[in-house]
Amino acid sequence: MNSMQTYFSWLEGSSYEIGSRQGDEVKKNEDAMQAILSSMPVGETKLNEMRQLMNQYCPGLNEELQGFADALGVKPRFLAFFDEALLQPGGCSIGAVLPTKTNDRKTYVLRNYDLSPVISDMRLCSTKVKGKYSHTGFSVSCFGRSEGLNEKGFCVAFASCGIPIGNHPGMKKPVVKGLQFMVIVRALLENCKDVEEAITYLEDMPIGANMNLLLADAKGNAALIATYDGEKAVERADHKAGFMIATNHALFPHISRRESGMLEQSSIRYNLMNDMFTSNDFISKNDLRNLTLKEYPEGLTVHNYRQNFGTVHSILFDLDARQVEFSFGSPIYNKVNRLTVGEELSDCDLQVVIENRDYGPDFWRAINKPICR
């Protein structure tokens, strides 16, 4: 059993000020510096294309990156964030449960993110950019977000759909030009107040990621956005059913046809949630948390860290209360903390326990025919 350091950042001010503050933080951590800076600068053409997309869909992010680069005394083109090579394949289990299905008539979003702590930021942020909605969520490559909840009670959670897109070995080369998931999640959190506004925001956005993107709001609405090699599908939650879930395979027929198959463990995690939600008339907050307090295959939490598939954070979002209950690492071995959106984290042990388990070759067994909704 090992332990490692995790981090919390409270970021408030203008975009440039927030970037500069993060630069000052990173300068104290040599390992972080090596991960964030690239020895090979991004080409001017790609740099300009990405800047234009971020200006249009995630305004303020370029200014944050400039502040960060200035604090480090480097040109922005040497920031690895502009190159998707830092993105790593991982697994996710995500689910929204609506007031028609919960015993307290609240909206909850459950989220487990599975990766390796060595290649994860292991960093929770509360971010208050001037002129944007404040939000709390975990960072990706410092500036992006993998999920989050904003001050309006709007929640976004990402899961890769099939093999993630990126330049890293083992990842799928992009078929279309577009933004990666971590920019998309942050853009939605900072600029949208509810599900319908987010769906509209995404309509013309060029998306390079293959993903299942879960949206939910405190009004009791949810939707799933699926993208795959330029294809896009949108499905709004059925309020009578009262929930919407996804893992790491395609759930819409015209998208699943483009996949060669899926991992059996993605199906197992999906069915764990589906079976619980369909077999109970009403779901409690404890029911949701218990899904993460059991280890795969009986529960959602995975300890396969050496193969880049261990739970690096687990979250339960209470959209009505604007609260985030989370653990750094596995909630089975680590404390579950609570934080109100936009607030600073205090009295939290930032040392996380990591317990690796090898699930054998069957963990990576593929199923030939994807299962659709």
Residue pairs with C-beta under 8 A, 6 or more apart in sequence:
1 333
1 353
1 354
1 355
2 353
2 354
2 355
2 356
3 351
3 352
3 353
3 354
4 117
4 122
4 351
4 352
4 354
5 122
5 350
5 351
5 352
6 122
6 123
6 124
6 328
6 329
6 350
6 351
6 352
7 121
7 122
7 123
7 124
7 350
8 123
8 124
8 125
8 126
8 344
8 345
8 348
8 350
9 22
9 25
9 123
9 124
9 125
9 126
9 139
10 125
10 126
10 344
10 345
11 18
11 21
11 22
11 125
11 126
11 127
11 128
11 129
12 18
12 127
12 128
13 21
13 128
13 129
13 130
14 63
14 129
14 130
15 60
15 61
15 62
15 63
15 64
15 67
15 129
15 130
16 63
16 64
16 66
16 67
17 67
18 64
18 67
18 127
18 129
19 63
19 64
19 65
19 66
19 67
19 68
19 69
19 70
19 71
20 67
20 68
20 70
20 71
21 67
21 71
22 64
22 67
22 68
22 71
22 142
22 143
23 67
23 68
23 69
23 70
23 71
23 72
24 71
26 32
26 33
26 36
26 68
26 72
26 142
27 33
27 71
27 72
32 142
33 72
35 80
35 86
36 79
36 80
36 81
36 141
36 142
37 72
37 74
37 78
37 79
37 80
38 78
38 79
38 80
38 83
38 85
41 75
41 77
41 78
42 50
42 77
42 78
42 79
42 82
42 83
44 77
46 82
46 83
47 76
47 77
47 82
49 177
50 82
51 62
53 178
53 179
53 183
53 206
54 61
54 62
54 179
54 183
55 62
57 179
57 183
57 184
57 187
57 201
57 205
58 179
58 183
58 186
58 187
58 190
58 191
59 191
60 129
60 131
60 132
60 190
61 143
61 183
61 186
64 129
64 143
65 76
65 79
65 81
65 82
65 143
66 76
68 79
68 142
68 143
69 75
69 76
69 78
69 79
76 82
80 86
80 141
81 141
81 142
81 143
81 144
83 167
84 165
84 166
84 167
84 174
84 180
84 208
85 166
85 167
85 168
86 141
86 168
87 140
87 141
87 164
87 165
87 166
87 168
87 171
87 180
87 182
88 115
88 116
88 119
88 120
88 164
88 166
88 168
88 171
88 308
89 160
89 163
89 164
89 166
89 168
89 170
89 171
89 308
90 113
90 114
90 115
90 120
90 160
90 164
90 308
90 309
90 312
91 113
91 114
91 115
91 159
91 160
91 247
91 248
91 265
91 266
91 269
91 302
91 309
92 111
92 112
92 113
92 114
92 157
92 158
92 159
92 160
92 246
92 247
92 248
93 110
93 111
93 112
93 114
93 159
93 245
93 247
93 269
93 270
93 273
93 300
94 109
94 110
94 111
94 112
94 147
94 157
94 158
94 159
94 212
94 214
94 245
94 246
94 247
95 109
95 110
95 111
95 214
95 243
95 244
95 245
95 246
95 273
95 277
95 288
96 107
96 108
96 109
96 110
96 155
96 214
96 216
96 222
96 237
96 243
96 244
96 245
97 107
97 108
97 109
97 110
97 242
97 243
97 277
97 283
97 288
98 107
98 216
98 220
98 221
98 222
98 237
98 239
98 242
98 243
99 105
99 106
99 107
99 220
99 242
100 220
100 239
100 240
100 242
101 241
101 242
101 243
101 277
101 282
101 283
102 108
102 242
102 282
102 283
102 284
102 285
103 282
103 283
103 284
104 284
104 285
106 285
106 318
106 319
106 320
106 321
107 153
107 216
107 217
107 218
107 220
107 222
107 319
107 320
108 285
108 288
108 316
108 317
108 318
108 319
109 149
109 155
109 157
109 214
109 216
109 315
109 316
109 317
109 319
110 273
110 288
110 291
110 292
110 300
110 315
110 316
110 317
111 147
111 157
111 314
111 315
111 316
111 317
112 292
112 300
112 301
112 302
112 311
112 313
112 314
112 315
113 120
113 138
113 146
113 147
113 311
113 312
113 313
113 314
113 315
114 302
114 304
114 309
114 310
114 311
114 312
115 308
115 309
115 310
115 312
116 305
116 306
116 308
116 309
116 310
116 312
117 305
117 310
117 312
117 329
117 352
117 354
119 308
120 312
120 313
121 138
121 139
121 140
121 141
121 142
122 312
122 313
122 328
122 352
123 138
123 139
123 142
124 136
124 137
124 138
124 139
124 313
124 326
124 328
124 339
124 345
125 136
125 137
125 138
125 139
125 145
126 134
126 135
126 136
126 339
126 341
126 342
126 343
126 344
126 345
127 134
127 135
127 136
127 137
127 190
127 342
128 134
128 342
129 190
132 190
132 191
133 150
133 151
133 152
133 154
133 189
133 190
133 191
133 192
133 193
134 150
134 151
134 341
134 342
135 145
135 148
135 149
135 150
135 151
135 189
135 190
135 341
135 342
136 148
136 149
136 324
136 339
136 341
136 342
136 343
137 145
137 146
137 147
137 148
137 149
137 185
137 189
138 145
138 146
138 147
138 148
138 313
138 315
139 145
139 146
140 146
140 181
140 182
141 182
143 182
143 186
144 180
144 181
144 182
144 183
144 185
144 186
145 156
145 182
145 185
145 186
145 189
146 157
146 158
146 181
146 182
146 185
147 155
147 156
147 157
147 158
147 185
147 315
148 155
148 156
148 185
148 186
148 189
149 155
149 189
149 317
149 319
149 322
149 324
149 341
150 189
150 190
150 192
150 193
150 341
151 322
151 341
151 342
152 193
152 194
152 217
152 218
153 217
153 218
153 219
153 319
153 320
153 322
154 188
154 189
154 192
154 193
154 194
154 195
154 198
154 215
154 216
154 217
154 218
154 319
155 214
155 215
155 216
155 217
155 317
155 319
156 185
156 188
156 189
156 198
156 213
156 214
156 215
157 185
157 213
157 214
158 181
158 182
158 184
158 185
158 211
158 212
158 213
158 214
159 211
159 212
159 213
159 214
159 246
159 247
159 248
160 181
160 209
160 210
160 211
160 212
160 248
161 210
161 211
161 212
161 226
161 227
161 228
161 248
161 249
161 250
161 255
161 259
162 172
162 210
162 228
162 248
162 249
162 250
162 259
162 262
163 170
163 171
163 172
163 210
164 171
164 172
164 209
164 210
165 171
165 172
165 173
165 174
165 180
165 208
165 209
165 210
166 172
166 174
166 180
167 173
172 210
174 208
175 229
175 230
176 206
176 207
176 208
176 229
176 230
177 206
177 208
178 205
178 206
178 207
178 208
178 209
179 187
179 205
179 206
179 207
179 208
179 209
180 208
180 209
181 209
181 211
181 213
184 202
184 205
184 207
184 209
184 211
184 213
185 213
187 201
187 205
188 198
188 201
188 202
188 215
191 201
192 198
192 201
193 217
194 217
194 219
194 221
195 215
195 216
195 217
195 219
195 221
195 222
195 223
195 236
196 221
198 215
198 223
199 215
199 223
199 225
199 234
202 225
202 232
207 227
207 232
209 227
210 227
210 228
210 229
211 225
211 226
211 227
212 224
212 225
212 226
212 246
212 247
212 248
212 250
212 251
213 224
213 225
213 226
213 227
214 222
214 223
214 224
214 244
214 246
215 222
215 223
215 224
215 225
216 222
216 223
216 244
216 317
216 319
217 319
218 319
218 320
218 322
220 239
221 236
221 237
222 236
222 237
222 243
222 244
223 234
223 235
223 236
223 237
223 244
224 234
224 235
224 237
224 244
224 246
224 251
225 232
225 233
225 234
226 232
226 233
226 234
226 235
226 250
226 251
226 252
226 255
227 233
228 250
228 255
228 258
228 259
229 258
231 254
231 255
231 258
233 252
233 254
233 255
235 244
235 252
235 373
237 243
237 244
242 277
243 277
243 283
245 270
245 273
245 274
245 277
246 270
247 266
247 267
247 269
247 270
248 262
248 263
248 266
249 256
249 259
249 262
249 263
249 266
249 267
249 270
249 370
249 371
250 256
250 258
250 259
250 262
250 370
250 372
251 372
251 373
252 372
252 373
253 372
256 370
256 371
256 372
259 370
260 368
261 366
261 367
261 368
261 369
261 370
262 366
262 367
262 370
262 371
263 364
263 365
263 366
263 367
264 362
264 365
264 366
264 367
265 296
265 297
265 363
265 364
265 365
267 367
267 371
268 296
268 297
269 296
269 300
270 371
272 291
272 297
272 298
272 299
272 300
273 291
273 300
276 283
276 287
276 291
277 283
280 287
285 316
285 318
288 316
289 316
289 325
289 331
289 336
290 299
291 299
291 300
292 299
292 300
292 301
292 311
292 314
292 316
292 331
293 299
293 301
293 331
293 332
294 300
294 301
294 332
295 301
295 302
295 303
295 332
295 357
296 302
296 303
296 359
300 311
300 314
301 311
301 314
301 330
301 331
301 332
302 309
302 310
302 311
302 359
303 310
303 311
303 330
303 332
303 355
303 356
303 357
304 310
304 356
304 357
304 358
304 359
304 363
305 354
305 356
306 356
306 358
307 358
307 363
307 364
309 363
310 329
310 330
310 354
310 356
311 329
311 330
311 331
312 328
312 329
313 326
313 327
313 328
313 329
314 326
314 327
314 330
314 331
314 336
315 324
315 325
315 326
316 324
316 325
316 326
317 323
317 324
317 325
318 324
318 325
321 340
322 340
322 341
323 338
323 339
323 340
323 341
324 338
324 339
324 340
324 341
325 336
325 337
325 338
326 336
326 337
326 339
327 334
327 335
327 336
327 337
328 334
328 350
328 352
329 352
329 353
329 354
330 353
330 354
330 355
333 353
333 354
333 355
334 352
334 353
335 348
335 349
337 345
337 348
339 345
